Every structure is written in structure tokens, then in C-alpha cells.
């Protein structure tokens, strides 16, 4: 039985579709995504290989998924249902204008915090092709697939790390959960192992405005650890015009894991839009299209 997995009709169909695609290259319900088409090219050593094509610009990506795993849920969410499609928001023309402004002056910066196997990063690469995408993922297993999916594309930088409010060593709380449900904990002093926990300000310092990088989108899906991430050191939030986060009170009832995030954004001039599983926090307090220095 998959831990931390609540069966819904959509998830059941995704699971069965993933199993069928891995074995007989068929689906229960054939999906016709608006932006992408895809083709399965075979399987080898427990990995399914797909080609995904963006119908808007003919950009192609070779994608690797672990057969009959939650990788298929993630693929459907990102490339079929397009959970990170900003066109679903009425303010999309502002984002498009801001992206063009940043491209004209430098490089839009997208952070993917909780990158899993890199599919959200690949999605952003297709939609916002001139961006630098920095992916942060604490699971070595996921990170290995992420590196395969990114290949040698210089638009991506990948960190085997977790993200936290302060520098710390982090460990996976339960490595036995399904591969899209890893959460992290802070390693206690004296304990060994774990991966480095990096802060968003540390990442931004590596990609400063002085070198032409403009914070654009930050996507956060860290399975409840957002409670720690937003517990302090949050001045970076308003550097990003768009913040996308999946909150996890449903997964950790009674623990108020979204509380610190809600406290943070409630003190800022930002819109709060809930679409599907994600919250889109959109900055209001700077003119659309303005590439400003801190």
C-alpha cells in the first residue's frame, strides 16, 4: 500500500493509466492536452522513455519516468493537466509582459523547490524558454532521474539539497513513502547523514541581479516542510512576482503546516489564487513589467 496516498477518481485513473502505459502502451482515458503531445518510445531497466512536444513552438524533450510509479501522476499533472499553466490566471498578460521585459534586460530566474524528477522544470523550460531554472531536490533517487531528464541543457542548474529557512542538514523523514511524497526534517546536532539545506537567499546570491538574473517564478512543493521554510528569513518572497505552492494541511492534519506561509503572505501586497492543488501568490506592489533592483 502507498503511504500518504488518498484515493480519488483522478488519482486512481492516473495510477491505472501509468500501469497500462508501462506495459501495453495504452490508457484508460486518452488525454488530449492543450499544449503538449507525447509518445512513448519504449522502456529499459525499469524506466519508460517518452518524447514530449510543445505544440506552440515544436520544442521537444526526452523524458524518463520510472515504470508504474508516481512519476506518471506527476507527468499527468504537469504535462496533461498543466497544473503550472499561468494562462489559467486573469493576470497572465502581466506575466508575459514581465517575462519579455526580463528577457530584454537579462535572464528570468525560476526556482523549482522540491523538484522531484525535474518535470516541472522541463515544463517551465518549454513555456518560458529564456529562463534559468534552478531545481532543488533532496532525494538522491529522484535527483538521479532529474539529471537524466535535464541532460546537458545549460538552462538548468540542479542542487541535491533541501530548502529551509536557515542553513542546516536535512534528512528524508520517511524514505519508504511514494516517490512524489518525500518530506524532509532537520537533522539533530550530532546525527550523521542527510543532505545540505539551503536557503532561498543563498540561491539568489548565486544568481544576482548584478549578473542579469531577475527572480520571476518560485514553485514550492516540499510535502509539509513549508512550515519550516516560512518560519523565518522570508524577505525573499516579494522578490518573486509569482509564487506557486502546494500546501499540505490535508496530509498532516492538526499540524498547521500552512500557517507560516499564510502569515507571511498576509503581510504582503499579493493576490491569493487557489487553483487545483496549488496556491498562486501574485505580487501587486510593483508595476507590471518593471525590472527593479532590490
C-alpha positions, -999 to 999 in steps of 0.1 A, spaced: 0 0 0 13 35 -9 17 56 22 3 92 23 -19 85 -7 -56 93 -6 -75 76 -35 -96 100 -56 -111 92 -90 -84 113 -107 -55 95 -88 -70 61 -94 -72 68 -132 -37 82 -132 -24 51 -114 -41 27 -138 -30 47 -168 6 46 -156 5 9 -152 -11 4 -186 13 28 -204 42 10 -188 30 -24 -200 8 -22 -231 13 15 -242 -24 23 -236 -45 44 -214 -80 41 -199 -88 76 -209 -69 91 -238 -58 126 -228 -56 154 -253 -36 181 -236 -39 217 -249 -2 224 -253 17 191 -254 17 159 -273 37 129 -262 49 95 -275 62 65 -256 94 53 -271 99 21 -251 112 10 -217 145 -2 -203 158 -11 -169 126 0 -152 124 33 -170 99 45 -195 111 69 -222 88 95 -237 91 123 -262 71 154 -253 65 180 -279 53 215 -273 27 223 -300 33 261 -296 69 261 -306 78 225 -316 103 222 -287 109 186 -278 121 169 -246 131 133 -239 116 124 -206 124 94 -183 98 80 -159 102 51 -135 77 25 -147 45 20 -127 54 47 -101 40 80 -90 62 95 -118 31 90 -140 9 110 -116 34 138 -118 37 136 -156 -1 139 -159 -4 168 -135 23 188 -153 21 180 -190 -15 168 -193 -35 189 -168 -8 217 -168 -11 225 -131 15 253 -135 -1 269 -165 -2 307 -157 -26 312 -186 -53 300 -163 -49 333 -144 -65 365 -155 -32 383 -149 -14 362 -174 -8 392 -198 12 409 -169 34 378 -165 40 376 -203 50 413 -204 72 409 -174 90 379 -189 96 398 -222 110 427 -201 133 405 -182 145 387 -214 153 422 -228 174 431 -198 188 398 -187 176 363 -177 144 354 -158 151 332 -129 128 303 -119 133 283 -87 119 248 -85 119 239 -48 110 202 -44 118 194 -80 112 156 -78 124 142 -112 125 176 -129 92 175 -148 81 209 -136 115 224 -146 111 209 -180 76 224 -182 89 258 -173 117 254 -199 91 248 -226 68 277 -216 95 303 -205 124 291 -227 148 320 -220 148 314 -183 175 300 -160 159 272 -139 174 261 -106 160 228 -93 164 218 -57 156 181 -47 167 163 -15 161 127 -26 191 110 -43 168 86 -61 147 114 -76 177 135 -82 193 108 -104 162 108 -127 161 146 -127 197 147 -140 187 123 -168 158 145 -177 178 177 -177 206 162 -197 233 187 -207 209 216 -211 227 247 -197 194 263 -189 192 241 -158 211 240 -126 204 212 -102 211 210 -64 210 178 -45 197 196 -14 166 205 6 154 241 11 150 256 46 147 289 64 183 286 76 214 265 66 211 231 82 215 194 75 182 178 63 171 141 60 142 124 44 115 119 71 103 85 57 122 72 26 96 44 22 68 67 10 59 71 -26 84 89 -48 64 121 -51 58 124 -13 92 127 3 94 153 31 124 165 50 133 170 86 162 189 102 190 166 113 196 169 150 231 180 161 254 150 164 234 129 140 251 118 107 239 117 72 214 139 54 218 165 27 225 202 29 196 225 35 200 257 15 181 290 19 164 309 -9 186 340 -2 217 317 -6 204 306 -40 196 342 -51 231 352 -41 244 328 -67 222 344 -94 223 381 -85 206 409 -104 241 424 -109 247 395 -133 214 400 -151 192 375 -132 156 386 -124 136 365 -100 104 355 -118 87 323 -106 93 302 -75 75 269 -73 73 251 -39 62 215 -33 80 202 -3 54 180 13 47 199 45 82 213 51 68 247 41 61 251 78 98 254 84 107 272 52 83 301 61 92 301 98 117 329 93 140 346 68 112 353 43 122 386 28 128 368 -5 91 361 -11 84 395 -26 114 393 -49 92 368 -70 63 382 -90 48 347 -90 50 321 -62 33 287 -67 29 264 -37 11 232 -28 1 232 8 -2 200 29 -26 205 58 -46 176 43 -15 154 46 -6 165 82 -39 172 99 -37 192 131 -1 203 124 -9 237 108 18 232 81 5 261 60 2 285 89 36 302 85 31 306 48 -3 322 53 12 346 80 39 356 56 18 364 25 -9 380 46 15 408 54 24 415 18 5 431 -11 -1 400 -31 -31 383 -47 -40 348 -34 -55 325 -60 -63 288 -53 -64 266 -85 -65 229 -82 -39 217 -57 -19 249 -58 -19 284 -44 -7 312 -68 6 341 -48 10 371 -72 28 403 -63 8 436 -66 31 462 -52 54 467 -81 44 479 -116 39 451 -141 70 448 -164 93 467 -140 127 451 -136 137 467 -104 168 463 -82 163 452 -46 
